[in-house]
Every structure is written in structure tokens, then in C-alpha cells.
Amino acid sequence: MGIETTLRALGDLTRLRIMRLIGAMELAVGELAHVLGQSQPRVSRHVAILCDAGLAERRREGSWVFLRQADGAGEQTARAVERLLAAAELEDEAFARICAQDRNLLAAIRASREKSAADYFARHAGEWDRLRDLLAPAEAVEQALLATLETDSLGEVLDIGTGTGRIAELLEPGAGRITGLDRSPEMLRLARARLQGLPVGRVELVQGDFAALPFASDSFDTVVFHQVLHYATEPDYALAEAARVCRPGGRIAIVDLAAHANEELRRTHAHARLGFGDEQMNAMLTRHGFAADGGTTVDGGELAVKVWTARRIAPDVPRIGKGASVAPAARKAALP
């Protein structure tokens, strides 16, 4: 994008405020409208100008549209604008006052997100507690996951089925960057509330299907499934897609239930699979070009939890995922 277009896009106080705000955190267009004290259609017009100039990016999540600083081609320019605006706050008292007011409202949005997350868990507390009682303690499972991964060099991480964002939070210190994917907009809002305290740009949250991942091939160094593969009616589709986006030499970690016979989980929690056996899991991993490292068992509940890891060794394994026939760039473009 030409410098003239960039400077024209910045020639408005509202758009300068938007750039300052999304430098602090990703925001829904409705949240921006609240902070700016303007109508949503008016804010959307400003957002379109920033996006057309390559300074910001929109991302749809259910019925919500989120705005963030540009990544990729426009990232360096967006970072330079962020530095310029930080300097302007030090020298322009009027602009500094406006930004301070905006940040106060931003703090209220953070608090509102946290309250929404707390309310959700309060509504579902009984259901979560009953399920938790069946499983090994979460802390023991997390420690097993950390022990099986080289957590000081995870590189680019994809957390498939990120849910509340706990695993993204756990792995963030050792990651270059983390992308959390979930099909549910409500779960992504919970994850956003948990992760909003992390530095901007460390974690990206994306809505999508694990059987048709909206990412280019060979995009990640570490791929994690945490208590999600048992929801897959066709786990092979999910693993084929994981293999596609995992770079050669990269790692996959699967945390899930060991094979069991508790039909209640199928009836009340929509589990499509009653856990996995070691032989079954290793066969699936091998089928999709991974060399299995073995599995770790975590006991402590009625149902044992397994942690399987493997390394990507065969980038040319045929793709069988639902998204295999769709060009990765086209799939990503479908999620603004």
C-alpha cells in the first residue's frame, strides 16, 4: 500500500483513536463504538478505511466482527504508526487526554468480558463439576503435557479446540506465537477474556472447523488437541488437517481420554468417541505422516487421560480432510 494512502487513512482523529485502541487489544466493532461514543455504522466506515489502507484487519466470529492491527504485509507500518501515536501522546496534551479517556473505557470492556466469562461458568458449574469428577486432575494433565513437549522451543503453535484458552495460556511462555481455534463463538469469547492480559500479538483467536482448518499448509511448528478429538465423528479428518498445517519436523500433542465404556459421556456431553487406545492412536498418527513418540497416562479419576505426542516426518501424505480440496488461501479469506 502506498504511503499516500496510509497517511490519508490516518488523517482523522477517530481513526487515530481506533489505531491506538487496537494497539492495546483486539476489539469488536461494537466495543469500539462504545469507547468512541459513535454509532456502529459510522465506526464501521472508519474501520473500512483503515483496513483498505492495510493498517488493520477484520475477522468475523459468528455475528461479531473484530478488528486488530494488521498482520503480515501491513504489520511493520502498523507498528510504526503505534510508535508515532505513543510519541504524540507525550507531546499533544489534548490527544493524550482523549487517549486516557479511551483507555478507561477499555478497562471497563476488559471487566465486562471477565464478568461474562464468570457468568457462563456459574450457569454451567454443575455440569463442569460432574465432568471434572470423572477425570484426572487438570493440573496433573497439564504437567504431563508440558513434560512431553519441548516447551522452551514450541515455535508457532496451533491450539485446536482452544475452548477457554487455558492451554494457549499454559504454552504461551515457550511459544513464538499461538493461534487458538474454536468452532464456538461463545467459547472464543471466554478465551478472549482469559487471554486479554497477554501482550498484543502473542495470541490470535480464530473461529473455524478442525476438519477444514483455515490456514495455509506448513504454518505451525506445534499442533495441540486438548480434550477435543473425542468430539470428532471422523478423527482421521481432523488429524489429516493437523498434518497439513504442521511443518515437517514439527510436533503434535493430543490430550484425550483413554479408551473407556462410559456411555453417559456420549449421551450428555456429545462425545462421538469413547476415548482412544494406544494402538488406535498410533495407527492414525502414522497414517498421517507422524512418527509417534508414545503416550503418557495420567490417572486420578474414574477415566484415565492420555497424552500422545508425535513428530511430523512425511509432508507428502495424501490429504483426506474435509478442507483438503479447498485452497488454504481461499479458506482463510472466507474468515475476515
Secondary structure, DSSP 8 states (H G I E B T S, - for coil): --HHHHHHHT-SHHHHHHHHHHTT--EEHHHHHHHHTS-HHHHHHHHHHHHHTTSEEEEEETTEEEEEE--GGGHHHHHHHHHHHHHHHHH-HHHHHHHHHHHHHHHHHHHHHHHHHHHHHHHTHHHHHHHHHHB--HHHHHHHHHHHS-TT--EEEEEET-TTSHHHHHHGGGEEEEEEEES-HHHHHHHHHHHTTS-TTSEEEEE-BTTB-SS-TT-EEEEEEES-GGG-SSHHHHHHHHHHHEEEEEEEEEEEEBS---THHHHHH--SS--B-HHHHHHHHHHTTEEEEEEEEE-SSSB-EEEEEEEE--TTS---STTTTS-HHHHHHT--
